[in-house]
Amino acid sequence: MNRCLYNSSFKDFINADENLIFGILCEGYHGEALTTTRDAWRAEISIMKDILRHFDSGEIIFEYDIPRLGKRIDVVLLLSGIIFCLEFKVGESKILEANIDQVLDYALDLKNFHKFSQEQIIVPVLIATNYPRSTKDIQMSVYDDRVVNPIVTGTAGIYTVISEVLRAFPNEPPINPNWIISPYAPTPTIIEAAKTLYENHSVENITRHEADKISTDQTIDYILKVIQESKLNQEKSICFVTGVPGAGKTLVGLEVAIRQTYQGNNEPVKDEGAVYLSGNGPLVAVLIEALAQDNFKKCRERNEPKKLTDSRREVSKSIQMIHRYRDNMLAKIKNPVENGVLEIDPHKAVKMEKAGFGEVEHVAIFDEAQRSWTHKRLADYLKRGGTYGNKLKVPNFPMSEAAFLVWSLDQREDWATIVCLVGGGQEINTGEAGISEWIKALNEKFPHWKVYISPKLTEPEYAEGKVNELLGDNKNVTYSESLHLSVSLRSFRAEKLSAFVHSLLSFDGQASEIYNEIKARYPIVLTRDILKAKKWLHNKVRGTERTGVLITKESARYKPLGIHVLPSGDENAVHWFLEDKIDTRSSNYLEDAATEIQVQGLELDYTCVLWDADMRYESGEWHFYRFNGQTKWVEQKGDTESKQELMKYMLNAYRVLLTRARMGMVICVPYGNSNKTVSGFWEDSTRLPEYYNGTYEYLKSLGIEEI
């Protein structure tokens, strides 16, 4: 695919016929360009011809592709070692903040991901052609990464802007002559990647092209090979995929689902479908809404009639809540269950030729498989009649959720493949079974299934390190390094972030060394003042980058800091992640803090992790507390199995929160309240300084910079 629609030297551009240039733009455009787009191109060509007559050699590029953002830069000028990003708003006289953010996003994308731009000065310029003010004295400010704060001008001021920038930066190193075909290594957010994946049925042009791209490619190719072998041999198979936090497990799952469904073209492949399933309600809701809105917007741009509800419905075919999939199968069973054996009720389900009594998809991808429910939690839930669909009560249900999901795919009479995407140390809810439940189900109930497993699954954070023991007698196991994603895509500035967080939480002695390695490109700072934390975030975030405050669900004393917890309900997470910065429901407002439940699987650019008194560093180890809801914190001693489980979840909650930021984070450990009343009692005994001091001193001892 061409990286632009037109490029040439200044001299050739000036001497070329305008109609010829216009024709090249139209010919290279994907699809039929709208009238407004064509009119804008003619205006831009004419304006730039007049401007560039005054400058010496340089290169002009029209409609340069920005894959990560799914957009093109109107005009790029490569001149005297400086990269100008020009965004035109033809016929406009007003300046909108959203348009300034747009051109700044282009510049930041080049700076972060475009190899031959990373050392150059980049100047974003917004041109509202009818903007009345003439630019005389330009006040330029430059960020630390050598991106100039966006400059705004009308047509009359373009020459002055370029001249002033050249005067301000007279000795810039030359730009690589291969700039236009530079290696491009973007690290998209899961939302950005999913948009491109859903629109194009491929993420080839948006994922990184180095070690991590190779890793994801190998994993996807291996899974697709297992799927094809299962189809060829008419057998059942299951793959366990592991990865460090932010390594792209969800993206791998989405791509497998789309590629298996479409297999290289835009038409669905008959009887070959796949579905991506997750028990993470906020993740599913945010992905579906983001993809639906993007699809709806693109259809409107192409003048295609479509309702937003139609887009949501289309997206929901490929991305679903795991509970809804589960409940659809539950509706087919005989009820009550007799002798602990599940059976299909032929009066409730139609047997299909190939699918049998199973669902229509051959392939099911279960994200965050470690979060599947234990037998007790699922049985209790069904005993109460708590299903999503018809409130069906199923007393004495005999299986864990993992076992039931394997059973569901096993109902197909031809072949099936399950893909389990597994996060290590990320079980964060009571009743989450971990990966051992899947393995027990395969051993005890489905020994005919082929098992393909990542060797990393044998490590302590998975199934308490008992995977080898659990699989010891299973003869259908194949280990493959291709099923492990070792490089974080989320934190493109700090691929060792997950290692740092692991060390910080486990006290293995490596945290300070890793911090010193990553702090230059991935700032992690420490404060006790929430206002300082918010100011740091506001100073860091640019364009449409996102920031937000994060807390654990066990946090309790955040209101005195002016922070409120984001209410439960998937629609609240949708607003928090997707609304722009002028909407008070947006994460960027830094008023509502999201919990590990609401952010797992998603990410922000910069975060504030607000560390409450629920997990404290005391005497060289973590101590865990729950607030009794009224007056005091109660320590969880681990004297029962349930308390040990809770402590594990609380530790994992901080692991999740500390790995949500792509570009940097501030950790805020409050001072607490040391004031006493005139009677000598503590003014607020729920926030004593001693609850926080140990944690703060520990983090400070690691060398984390204070602000």
N, C-alpha and C positions, 0 to 999 in steps of 0.2 A: 504494500500500500504506500502511495506517495505521502511524504511527510508534509507537503504543502501543495497548493494549487498553482503557484507561480513563483519563480525566483529569477533574479538576474542582477547584473552589476548596475550601479546607478546610471552609467553611461548608456548601456543597452536599453534600460527601462525608459530613459528620457527620449531616446531616438525611436523607440518602437511606437507603432500606431496604437492608439487607445482601443480601437475596436478589436485589434488582434489580441491585446492583453485581456480584454473583456471576454473574448471568445475562449481563450485558454482557461480562464476561471470557470466559465460555464461548463466547458467540456469536462474538466476535472472534478466538478462537484458531484457528490454522490446523490443521485436523484434529481428531481426538478427543482431548481432554485426559485424561491418565491420572488414576486415582483419587488418587494421591499429589499430583498437581498441583492437583486440585480441592480436596482437603483443605487444602493449603497456602494457597490463595487465601482460603478461608473464615477460616482463622486470621489471615492478614495483615490482612484487612478488619476483623475484630473488634479486633485489637491496635491498628491505626492509628486507629480511631474513638476508642478510649479515650485515646490519646496526644494526638491533635490537638485535643481539647476544650480543652486548656490553652494553645493558641497562637492568635495573631491571624491575619490574612489571609495566605494562602499558597496554593500549588497542589500537589496530589498527583497523581502519575502512576504507574499500574501497568503493568508489563511494557513498559518503554521499549526500543525496538529499538536494538541495537548491531550494525549490519551487518558491520563488519570482523571482529568476533569470532563472528558467527553466533549471538548470544545476546540475551537481553533482561534489563534490570535489573529486579529484582522491584518495587522502589518507588523513585521519585525524589520528593524534597521540594524545592520552590523556596520558600525562606523567608528574608526579610530579606537578600536579596542573596547568599545562600549556597545551594549545590547539595549536597544530601545524597543519596548513592547507598546505598540500603539493600538488602543481600542477606540474605534469611531462610533459615535452616536450621531448619525447623519440627520440633519434637520432639527436636532434637539438644541434647546437653549438653556435648559435646567441641568443642574448637576445632582445626581442621585447617589446616595451613599452606596447603594447596591452596585452601581456601575463602577465606583472607585474600588470596591472590594473585588469586583470581577477582574480588573486589570492587575491589581495587586496579587490576586491568586495566580495569574499567569506568570508573573515574575517570580513568585515564591516556588512555583512548580519547576521552573527552569533552574532556579538556584539549588533546589534540593535534589533533583532527580536527573537533570540533563548534564552529562559529564563535561561537555565543553563550555558550559556556562558557569560552572561552580566557582571559578576563580575570577570571573569578570564582574565589572560594575553592570548592574541591570537597572534600567530606568523605565518604570511603568508610566505611561502617559494616557490620560483620558481626554479624548477630543470630542466635545459636544460642539458640532460645527457652527451652530448659531449662538454659542455662548458669548455674551456681549462684552465681557471684560477683556481688555488686551493685557497680555502678560508683559510687564516691564521689569520689575524686580522679583526674580524667582528666589524664594527662600527654600533651599534644598536641605533636607536632612537625610542622613544615610544610616541605615541600621548596621549593626555589627557584622552582618553577613554580606554587606556591600550591595544591598538592595536599597534603592532610593525611595523615599516616601513618595507615593503617587503624586504626579504633577497634573494639574487640570488646566485646560486651555480651550479656546475656540480655534477656528481655522486661522484667524489672523495672528495667533500667537505661536503657531507651531515652529516657525523658523527661529523665533527668539528662544524658545525652549531648547531646541537642539543646540543652538549656538552657546547658550549659557552652560549647558551640561558639558559640552566640549571644553569650554573655558575652565570649568571647575575640576575636570579630570583630564589634564593635558598629557599625561605620560602613562597611559594604560598599555599593558602588554597586548600584542596582536591576538586576535581571535583565531582559533584553529580553523584552517580553510575548509575542514570537513564538518563545520558546525551543523549544517543542515541535516546531516546524517549521523549526528553524534549518538553514541550509545545512550539509551534512555532507560533509566532504572527506577521507575516509580514504585512506590509502596502504597497502594490504595487502602483507604479504610474499607472495612467489610461492606459498608453501604455503597461506596463508590464502585468497588469491584463488582458487587452484585448487580448494580445498575447496568454496567457495561456487559457483564455476562448475560443478563437476561435479554438485553437489546440485541446483542450480536451472536449469542450462543458460543462465545469464545472469550477467554481473557488473555489471549496470546499477546496482545499489544499493551496490556496494562500491568503485567506482573514483572518483577525484576528479572534481569537476564544474567545473574551471576550465580553464586552457589545456591542461594535460596530458590531461584527459579528452577535450577536443575533439580533441587530437592522436591519441589512441588510437582514438577513434570514427571519425575520418576515415580512418585507416589500415585499420581493419577493414572499413568500408563500401566502400572502394576495392577491397580484395582480393575481397570478396564479389561486387562488380560485375564484376570480371575473371572470376571463376569462372562467373557466370551468362552472360556474353558468350561464354565458351569453350564452355559447354554449348549455347547457342543456335546458335552458328556451327559446332559440331562441330570445334573446333580445339584445338591444344595451346598452353599459355601458361605463363610463369614470371614470378614477381614477386620482386624483390630489395628487402627491407625493411632499412633501416639505423636505428640509434638510438644515442644516448649510453649509457654504462654505466648500467644500472638503469632504462632508459626503459620497460621493459615489453614487450620483444620476445617473450619467452617467453609472457607472458600473452596477447599478441595472437595468437600461434600457437595457444595452447590454445583461445581463444575462437573463432577461425575454425574450428578442428576441430570443436568442439562445436556451434556454430551451423550449420555446413554439414551436420552429421550429424542434428541434431534440428530445426533451422529453426523454432524458436518453440514447440515442444511437447515432451512427454516421450517420444513414440514415435519411434524411428529412422525416417528417410526411406529408403525402399527404393532401393537402387542409387545413393545420393547421398553415400556415406560419405567421411569424411576421417580421416586419421591424423596425429598429431603424432609426429615422429621426432627423436631426438637421439643423437649419439654420446657424450654426456656421461653415463657410467654412474651416477655418484653422483646427479646431478640426477634421472634417470629413476627410480632406486631410491627416492630420498627422496619424490618426488612420488607414485609408485604406493603406497608404504606409507602415507604420510600420508592420501591420499584413501581408500585401502581401510579404514584404521582408523576414519576419520571416518564413512564409509558404514556400516561394521559397527556402530559405536556408535549411530548414528541409527536403524538398523533395530531394534536391541535396545530402544531407548527406545520405539519404536512397536510393540513385541512382535511384530515380523516375524521369522520363523525364517530365519537366514542364517549361514553360516560365514564366517570371515575369509578363508579361501582363495577362497570364491566372490566376495567383494568384490574381492580382488586380481585375480582372473581378469577380472571386468567392467571394472575400470579399465584393465587391460592392453590392452583392445581399442582404446582411444583414444590411449594413450601407450605408445610402444615404443622399444626400442633400434634405432638406424638399422642396425646391423650385422645384426640378426636379419631385418629387412626385406630388406636386401641379399642375405643368404644364402638367403632363400626364393626369390629370383629366380635366384641362381646355380645352384640345384638344377635349374633348367629348361633350362639351356643345353647345347649339344653340347660334349663334352669328350673329347679335347683340342680346343682352339680352332685352327681351320685358317685360314691366310692372314690372321691378325689380324682376323678378322670374327666377331662373336658371332652365333650362330644358336640358335633354340629347337629343342630336341630333342622332337619330337611324342610320343615314347615316355615322356617324363618330365613332360609337362604336358598339361592338357586345355584346348582352345580354347573359350572362352565366346563367346556371341553378341555381346556388346558389349565385354566386357573383353579379348577376344582372349586372348593369353597373359600379359597383365598381371595385376597384383593387383586385388583387388575394389574398392579405393578409387579414386575419381576424383581426389581431392585429397591431396597429401602435403606436409606442412609440415616442412621440415628446419631445426631450430634449430641455431644456431652453424654455419652452412653453411661458414664460412671454415675450419672444422676438418676438412673432408672430406680424405681421404687422397690423396696424390700417386700417380701411376701406379706409381712405383717401390715405394713402401711397400705398396700393395695387391697388386701383382704378386708381390713377395717373400713377402708374407703368404700368398697363395693357393698359391704354389709349395710352401710348407711344409705346406699342408693345414690352415691355421689357422682355418677357418670355425667359427662358433658351433655350427652344427647338426650336420652329418654328417661333419665332418673331410674334406671333399672337396678333393682336390688339383686345382688348375687351373693347369697350366704355361703360360707364355707369355701370361698374361692381357693384353689389349691396351689397357685403358682405365684412367683414373683413377677414383676413387670417384664424383666428381661426374658424369663422363660416363656411368658405368654407371647411376647413379640416374636421369638423364634418359632413357637408353635403356630403363630398366625401365618408366617411365611412358609412353614412346613406343610400347610394345607394345600399349597399349589401342587399339582400332580406332575408338572414338568420340571422346572428348575427355578431356583431363586438364589439371590445373593444379598446378604446383609453387610453393610459397612458400618462399623462402630467407630466413631471419632471420640477419642479418649483424652481427657485432660488430667494430668497427674496432680494430685493434691488439690483438687478443686471441688470435692464434695462439700456443699455448703448448706445443706438442709437436712434436718432430722428425717430419717426414713429413706435417705439415698443409699442405695445398696453398694455402690462401688462396682468395679469390674469383676470382682470374684463371683458375683451372682450370675453373670453371663456364662462364665466358665463352668460353674457348677451345673447350670442348666444343660450345657452342651454335653458334659460328661454323663450326666444321669439320665437325660431324656432324649437327647438327639445325637447319639454317637456316630450316626451316619453322615453328619455334616463335616465337610472339609474346613479346617481352621487355618487361617493365614494370620500370622501374628508378628507384631514388631518386637524385636529383642528387648527393647526398652521397657516393655510391659513387665519384665521380670524385676524391675527396680522397686525400691521400697515404697515410692509414692503411689504405686498401683497395686491394689489388692493386698496391701500390707506386706508386699514382697513375697507373696506365696504363690505366684503364678506358676513357677516351675513345679512346685509341689502339686498344685491342682491339676496341671496338665501332664503329670508324669506318666499316667497310664493311657493317655489318649494317643492313638496311633495315626490320627489324621491331621497332625499339626505340622505346619511348615513355617519356619521363621524367615523373615526377610527384612534387611535394613531399609529397603525401599518404603516400608510402611512407617518410618519415623521421620518427622519433620524437625530438623535440628536447629533451624535458624529463624529468629523472630522477624516477621514481616511488619508487625505493629510498630516496634520501636526501631525505625530505620536508622536512627542516629545512635542507637546503643543496642547492638545485637546481644550484649552480655547483660542486659537488664534483668532477665529472668534469673540468671546466675547470681546477680547481686541480691535480688530479693530473697532467693532461696538461702543465701549465706546469711543475710540479715536476720532471717527468721529462725535459722537452725543453729546459729552460733558456731559455724565451722571455721571461723578465723580468717576467711578470705574476703569479707565484705569491704574492708578498707582498701585493699589492693584493687579490687574490681571497681570500686567507686572512683579511684584515682584514674583508672583507665578510661572511664566513660564520661566523666564530668565535663570535659571540654566540649563534647558534642551533644551531650544529653544532660542538661542541668538538673540536679536534684538538690534542693535547698531545704533548710529547716527554720521554723519560726515558732514562736509561742503566741503570736498575735494574729488573729484571723484577718484583721484589717490589712496588715502587711502582706499576708498571703494573697488576699484578693487583689491588692495593688500590684503584686508581682505578676499575677496571672493576667491582669489587664494590660500590663506593659509588654507582656510576651506575645499575646495573641494578635494576629494580623489578618486582614481580609476576612474570609469566612471560616477561619480556623475556629475550633470549638474548645471551650474550657468548661470546667464544672467542679463542684465540690462533691466528694465521696465520703461516705461513712458506712460503718457496718450496721446490720440490722439490730445488733445488740447495743449499739450506742444509745444513750438515753439523755445525756445532759448537754445538748447542743443548742437549745433555745436561748440560753443566756448569751450566746455568741452571735445571735441574729440569724441562725440557720434553722431551717425547718426541713423535715424529712419529706421527700417526694412521696405523695400518697400512692398506695398500691393501686393497681389497675393498669392494664397494658396501655390504655389511651394516654395516661400521664407520661409513661416512658416515651411514647411516640412524640408527644409535644416536646419533651425535654431534649430529645436527641435531634429532632428535625426542624423545629421552629427557628427562625433566624433571630439575630441578637436584639432586635427591637421588641420582641415578644417576651413578656414577663414570665411565660412558662418555659422559656428556653434555658438550657443548662448555663448559657453564657451570663445569665443574670446573677448567678452565684447566690441565689436565695434558697432554692430547694436542693437538698443534697440527695443523691441517689445511693442506694445500697448495693451490696454485692449481688443481690438477686436481680436488680434492675440493669446492671451494667455488664454482667458476665457475658462474654462473647462479643461485646461491642467495645468501642474505644472512643477516646477524645484526644485532642492534640496536646493540651496541657491540663493537669489536674491538681486539685488540692485534696490530699488525703487527711481528713480531720480525725486524729487519733484520740479516741475517748478513753475512759477509765475501764472499759470492758476487758482490755488485754494490757497488762502492765509488766514492765521489766522489774523484777524484784529478786535480789540475791542471785543474779546470774542466770535466771530462767524466766520464762513467761508464766504469769499467773492470770487466771481467767475469772471474770466476774459477770454476774447478771444483776441488773437493777430490779428490785422487787416491785417497781411501779409506783412506789410511794416515797420512801424515805432513805433507802440505803442500798448499797451494793452487797451482793452475797457471793462469796468466793465458791467456785466450782472445784472441788477437791479431787475429783476423779475416783471417788470411792465406790462408784457404781458404773456399770457399763454405759448407761445412758449419759452420765456426766462425762465420761471419757470421750464418748462420741461427740457431745456438744463441744468439748474443748478442741477436738480435731476440726470441727466445722468453724469455730471462731478463728483458729489459726489460718485455715484456708481462706476465710473471708478477707483477712488482711493480704494474703497472697494475691487474691483476685484484684483488690483495690490498688495495690502497689504496681500492678502490671497493666493498668488501663491506659496510660498516657503514651502517646506516640513520640512526643518531642521534649517532654520535661515535666517535672512535678515539684510541688512544694508540699512538705509534710508539716502539718500544724499540730503541735502538742500543746494544748492550752496551759495557761498558768494555774488554773483553778482559782478558787476564791479563798483568800487568807484572812478576810475581815471577820471581826468578832463584834457581837452586840455589846451594849453597855453592861449587860449582865455577865459577859464573859463567855457566852456560847458562840459557836461558829455561826456566821451569817448564812452560810450554805454548806452544810456538812456533806452534801452529795458531791461536792467538787473541791475537796481538800487538795492543796498543792501536792501532798505526798502521793496522791493517786496518779499524778502525771510526771513528777520529777524524775523518777527512775527511768521511765521510757525516754524522756528527753535527754537525760545524761548519757544513756546508752547510745542513742542515735548520734549524739554529738561526739561521742568517743570514736565513732567510725570515721570521723573527719568530714561529715556532711556539713557543707557551708551554711552558716547562719545568715539570715537577713534581718 
